[in-house]
Amino acid sequence: MNAPSTALALAGGIPALHMDETELCTVLQNSIYPGAKLESIKLVVGYCRAQQLDPLQKPVHIVPMDVNTGKKDQKGDAIYEKRDVVMPGIGLYRTNAARTGLYAGKSEPVFGPLATLEFEVDKWVDVEGSDRRRKTKEKAKLEYPTWCSVTVEKLVDGQVRQFTAREFWIENYATAGNWTTAPNKMWRKRPYGQLAKCAEAQALRMAFPDAVGAAPTAEEMEGKHLDDDGYTIDVTPASHRIEQPTSTGNDSDPALKNTQAHGPAESGAGSEPSGDKKDTAKGKPLTGGAVNTLQAALQRAGRGEADLIAAGFGKIAELTFDRFNEVMDWIKANPATA
């Protein structure tokens, strides 16, 4: 008679964890994580069992990421592959902090001055005199807060202590792909909200390291790369580990299905120039995360693009990959004087 109640107690009093695993996975796959792989759902269940969390409250997220496999290609570069990674959400951070009984609240996010990011986005246009469409590029701009700070309050020996974290937008935002500086959909839609979550997560890690752990949140890591240390965001353009995509012009627009019979698309119609795929990225201009990394490093050092030009490096847009490390070393060695 006591078997069900005993099993429920072993599950931490969480009804969902008392369900048959197959049934639970089906429920999660059909409601909380629609479209996720069964293997990924099982990871969520295992995580929740270990942490005594209710999976129906979605305390963790399934985040597709490029993960370092630990292997090298023929050039000696790291090989990455796409995997689903289970990561805590900012909501779980808040819950674990509150459960300590020492969480005393947090401040409203404080944002720094605005800056403007210029980038290119894909746009589909009709081909005149045809029922086909082609992909082109158009310029876009986004105003974003340069930084955000959040203060978390914690009771320490009966006294309220404050833990403040400041996070920079340029270091945190996720790009829409490996070969663009354009923010992904979420960071374009919520440039303030996403950065505030990153700052709050860092403040909670500072205040409650035992309760929240060191793992980054899904909000911080979505759309980024996971390196060997499990946290480093690898922002180096991925010419060696992930080939630059080559489009036929009909890969993402349903209107272009079965158009090959009409002959090849117009020049530049949805295809990025691939060049010689055997070439390394060394002679190519910096793109994507590499530009972001330099801009963030300059900001931390109190420097700007004018300083790079004065030092003989030229404009950021003119830099190539073979000078990236040299420029980064110069920035680190030459911070602006107070």
C-alpha positions in Angstrom: 0.0 0.0 0.0 2.9 2.3 0.7 4.7 1.7 -2.6 3.3 4.7 -4.5 3.9 7.1 -1.7 7.4 5.7 -1.2 8.3 6.2 -4.8 6.8 9.7 -4.8 9.0 10.5 -1.8 12.0 9.3 -3.6 11.1 11.6 -6.5 11.2 14.5 -4.1 7.4 14.8 -3.9 7.4 15.9 -7.6 4.5 14.1 -9.3 6.0 14.4 -12.8 9.1 12.5 -11.7 6.9 9.7 -10.5 5.5 9.1 -14.0 6.7 6.3 -16.2 9.7 7.7 -18.1 8.2 6.9 -21.5 5.0 8.6 -20.6 6.8 11.6 -19.2 9.0 12.0 -22.3 5.9 11.8 -24.5 4.2 14.6 -22.4 7.3 16.8 -22.5 7.8 16.2 -26.2 4.2 17.1 -27.0 3.9 20.2 -24.8 7.0 21.7 -23.1 9.6 20.8 -25.7 7.7 20.4 -29.0 9.9 19.1 -31.8 12.8 18.1 -29.6 14.6 14.8 -30.1 13.7 11.9 -27.7 17.3 11.7 -26.7 17.3 15.3 -25.7 14.1 14.9 -23.7 15.7 12.1 -21.8 18.6 14.4 -21.0 16.1 16.8 -19.5 14.4 14.1 -17.4 17.8 12.9 -16.1 18.8 16.4 -15.2 15.6 17.1 -13.4 15.8 13.8 -11.5 19.3 14.6 -10.4 18.4 18.1 -9.3 14.9 17.3 -8.0 13.2 19.7 -10.4 9.7 19.5 -11.9 10.3 19.1 -15.7 6.7 20.4 -16.4 7.8 23.8 -15.1 10.6 23.9 -17.7 13.5 24.7 -15.4 15.9 23.9 -18.2 16.1 24.5 -21.9 17.3 22.4 -24.8 19.8 24.6 -26.7 21.2 23.5 -30.1 24.9 24.4 -30.1 28.2 23.9 -31.9 30.2 21.8 -29.5 33.9 21.1 -29.6 34.4 17.4 -30.2 38.0 17.4 -29.0 39.1 16.2 -32.5 41.2 18.1 -35.1 40.9 18.3 -38.8 43.7 18.0 -41.3 44.7 21.6 -40.8 44.9 21.1 -37.0 41.7 23.1 -36.3 39.1 22.0 -33.8 36.1 20.0 -35.2 32.7 21.1 -34.0 29.4 19.4 -34.4 25.8 20.4 -33.7 24.4 18.9 -30.4 21.5 19.6 -28.1 22.7 20.8 -24.7 20.6 21.0 -21.6 21.1 24.3 -19.8 19.4 26.0 -16.9 17.2 29.0 -17.6 17.3 32.3 -15.7 14.1 31.2 -14.0 15.9 28.2 -12.4 18.7 30.6 -11.2 16.0 32.7 -9.5 14.3 29.7 -8.0 17.5 28.2 -6.5 18.5 31.6 -5.1 15.1 32.0 -3.5 15.3 28.5 -2.0 18.4 29.5 0.1 16.3 31.8 2.2 19.0 34.4 1.7 17.8 36.1 -1.4 16.8 39.7 -0.7 15.8 40.8 -4.2 17.4 42.6 -7.1 17.6 46.0 -8.6 16.0 47.2 -11.8 18.5 46.8 -14.7 20.6 49.9 -15.4 21.6 50.4 -19.0 24.5 52.2 -20.5 24.5 54.7 -23.5 23.1 53.6 -26.8 25.2 52.5 -29.8 24.3 51.5 -33.3 25.2 48.2 -35.0 25.1 48.1 -38.7 24.7 44.7 -40.5 23.2 43.0 -43.5 20.1 40.8 -43.6 18.8 38.4 -46.2 15.9 39.6 -48.3 13.9 37.7 -51.0 12.9 39.6 -54.1 11.0 38.7 -57.2 12.9 38.1 -60.4 11.4 40.3 -63.0 9.6 38.3 -65.8 9.8 35.1 -63.8 7.9 33.3 -61.1 11.1 32.8 -59.3 12.7 34.7 -56.4 16.3 35.3 -55.5 18.0 36.1 -52.2 19.8 39.4 -51.8 21.2 41.5 -49.0 19.9 44.7 -47.5 21.5 46.9 -44.9 19.9 47.2 -41.4 20.7 49.0 -38.2 19.9 48.3 -34.6 20.3 50.6 -31.6 21.4 48.7 -28.5 22.5 49.5 -24.9 26.3 49.2 -24.7 26.0 47.6 -21.2 23.6 46.6 -18.5 24.2 46.2 -14.8 22.0 44.4 -12.3 22.5 44.2 -8.5 21.4 41.2 -6.5 21.0 41.5 -2.7 21.8 38.6 -0.3 21.6 38.3 3.4 25.1 37.6 4.8 25.5 37.3 8.6 22.2 39.1 8.9 23.3 42.0 6.7 22.1 42.8 3.2 25.1 42.6 0.8 25.0 43.7 -2.8 26.5 41.9 -5.8 26.6 43.9 -9.0 27.4 42.5 -12.4 27.9 44.6 -15.6 27.6 42.9 -18.9 28.4 44.4 -22.4 26.0 43.9 -25.2 28.7 43.4 -27.8 30.1 40.5 -25.8 26.9 38.7 -25.2 24.6 39.0 -28.2 24.2 36.0 -30.5 24.6 36.3 -34.2 22.2 34.9 -36.8 24.9 32.7 -38.2 28.6 32.0 -38.4 29.2 34.4 -41.2 27.3 37.5 -40.2 27.4 40.2 -37.5 23.6 40.4 -37.6 21.9 39.6 -34.2 19.7 36.6 -34.2 15.9 37.1 -34.1 15.6 37.2 -30.3 18.5 39.7 -29.8 17.0 42.0 -32.5 13.6 41.8 -30.9 14.7 42.2 -27.3 18.1 43.9 -27.1 17.4 45.3 -23.7 15.6 42.2 -22.2 18.2 39.7 -23.3 21.1 41.7 -22.0 19.3 42.3 -18.7 19.0 38.5 -18.3 22.7 38.0 -18.9 23.6 40.7 -16.3 21.1 39.2 -13.8 22.5 35.7 -14.3 26.1 36.9 -13.7 25.0 38.7 -10.5 23.2 35.6 -9.3 26.3 33.5 -9.9 28.3 36.0 -7.9 25.9 36.1 -5.0 24.9 32.4 -4.9 27.7 30.3 -6.4 26.7 27.2 -4.4 23.0 27.5 -5.3 23.1 28.3 -9.0 26.5 26.8 -9.9 28.8 28.0 -12.7 26.9 26.7 -15.7 25.7 29.6 -18.0 22.1 30.0 -18.7 20.3 29.1 -21.9 19.5 32.8 -22.4 23.3 33.6 -22.4 24.3 30.7 -24.7 21.6 30.3 -27.3 23.1 30.6 -30.8 26.7 30.4 -29.6 29.5 27.9 -29.4 30.5 25.7 -26.5 34.2 25.1 -26.0 36.2 22.6 -23.9 35.7 24.5 -20.7 31.9 24.4 -21.1 31.5 28.1 -21.0 33.8 29.9 -23.4 32.0 31.5 -26.3 34.1 30.8 -29.4 33.5 33.8 -31.6 36.2 33.0 -34.1 34.6 32.8 -37.6 34.3 29.1 -38.4 35.8 28.8 -41.8 37.7 25.6 -40.8 35.2 23.8 -38.6 31.9 24.8 -40.3 32.1 25.4 -44.1 30.8 28.7 -45.2 27.3 28.0 -46.5 26.7 27.9 -50.3 23.2 28.5 -51.4 21.6 27.5 -54.6 19.0 30.3 -54.3 16.2 27.9 -53.4 17.2 26.4 -50.1 15.0 28.3 -47.8 12.2 29.7 -50.0 9.3 27.3 -50.8 8.5 29.4 -53.8 11.7 28.1 -55.5 11.0 24.4 -55.3 11.6 22.5 -58.5 13.0 25.5 -60.3 16.1 23.8 -61.6 14.3 23.0 -64.8 14.2 26.7 -65.6 18.0 26.9 -65.7 20.5 28.5 -63.3 19.6 31.5 -61.2 20.9 34.9 -62.0 24.4 35.9 -61.0 24.4 36.5 -57.3 20.9 35.2 -56.9 21.0 33.7 -53.4 24.6 32.4 -53.6 27.5 33.6 -51.5 30.8 33.5 -53.3 32.5 30.4 -52.0 35.9 30.9 -53.6 38.4 28.2 -53.2 37.3 26.1 -50.2 40.8 25.0 -49.6 41.9 28.5 -48.8 42.2 29.4 -45.1 40.5 32.4 -43.6 43.7 34.2 -43.0 43.5 36.6 -45.9 39.8 37.3 -45.5 38.3 40.4 -43.8 37.1 39.9 -40.3 33.5 38.9 -40.0 30.9 38.0 -37.4 32.2 37.3 -33.9 35.8 38.4 -34.6 34.6 41.9 -35.2 32.5 41.8 -32.0 35.5 40.5 -30.0 37.7 43.4 -31.2 35.1 46.0 -30.5 34.5 44.6 -27.0 38.2 44.5 -26.3 38.6 48.1 -27.4 35.7 49.2 -25.2 37.2 47.4 -22.2 40.6 49.0 -22.8 39.1 52.5 -23.3 40.2 52.5 -26.9 38.5 53.0 -30.2 39.0 52.4 -33.9 40.9 55.7 -34.2 43.6 54.2 -31.9 44.0 51.1 -34.2 44.4 53.4 -37.2 47.0 55.5 -35.3 48.9 52.3 -34.4 49.1 51.4 -38.0 46.5 48.6 -38.1 43.9 50.5 -40.1 40.1 50.3 -39.9 38.5 47.2 -38.3 36.6 46.6 -41.6 39.9 46.3 -43.4 41.6 43.9 -41.0 42.1 40.3 -42.0 42.3 37.1 -39.9 46.0 36.9 -40.0 46.3 40.1 -38.0 43.6 39.3 -35.5 45.8 38.0 -32.7 48.4 40.8 -33.3 45.7 43.4 -32.8 44.2 41.7 -29.7 47.7 41.6 -28.2 48.2 45.3 -28.9 44.9 46.2 -27.3 45.7 44.2 -24.1 49.2 45.8 -23.9 48.0 49.3 -24.5 45.0 50.2 -22.4 44.1 53.8 -22.2 45.5 55.7 -19.3 43.1 57.0 -16.7 
